Amino acid sequence: MASQPLLDDDTMDFGEEDATPKDALTHPYVTIFHMAFSGAAMVTYLFCGLFSDSFITSFVFIVLLLSMDFWTVKNISGRLMVGLRWWNYVDDDGKSHWVYECRQGY
């Protein structure tokens, strides 16, 4: 069985983020961006017809905003706010491996 890929030396071990009280937002900037990208995609979808009649322009803007939302949720919000992390790596034999992790206590 192949071993998991090595992490860079500058990364923090998973689950070692600072703990804060339950009544405060743990990561306020992450929360803002998490809500902003999905909210911007929704607002663009609802009101893009007022500013442009082009379906392609609307489609491109909505897909870009949803891509930013997905990246934020997968790489930032999922790790810091929920405690989940996943990735894919290919071993030396060319076999694809999916790795899923959950922070302790969840």
Secondary structure as UniProt FT lines:
FT   TURN            9..10
FT   TURN            14..15
FT   TURN            22..23
FT   HELIX           28..51
FT   HELIX           55..72
FT   HELIX           73..82
FT   STRAND          84..90
FT   TURN            92..93
FT   STRAND          96..102
FT   TURN            104..105
//
